[in-house]
Amino acid sequence: MLILIGKDGRQKPLLFPITSQPPTANSWAIEIPETEARRAGLYMPAWVIVDEFNSDDLAASWAIEDATPLGRFSRKFMSRIAAAAAQAIRASKMRSVPRQT
């Protein structure tokens, strides 16, 4: 999750999918290194897809009952994810995937 501050000053979390399936050739993804996967409690192999996201209001979310992290990535790896997401945005490849209600 990356948190952006909207024009209205409210926090907007971007929730990027993590998958164990190899990304398709046209997908923008970052492979999660083994050290980061262990730190986050994930199985290997794993990728973060950075060209699609969901967003939610963490304070009022019905989908997220407990916002306590299950694991985390290092700041260095999160910076890598943020840079890749920014690159996808600049290339007009980023898309929001609607949440199912």
Secondary structure as UniProt FT lines:
FT   STRAND          2..5
FT   TURN            7..8
FT   STRAND          11..15
FT   STRAND          18..19
FT   TURN            25..26
FT   STRAND          29..31
FT   HELIX           34..40
FT   STRAND          47..49
FT   STRAND          52..55
FT   TURN            58..60
FT   HELIX           75..90
FT   TURN            91..92
FT   STRAND          95..96
//
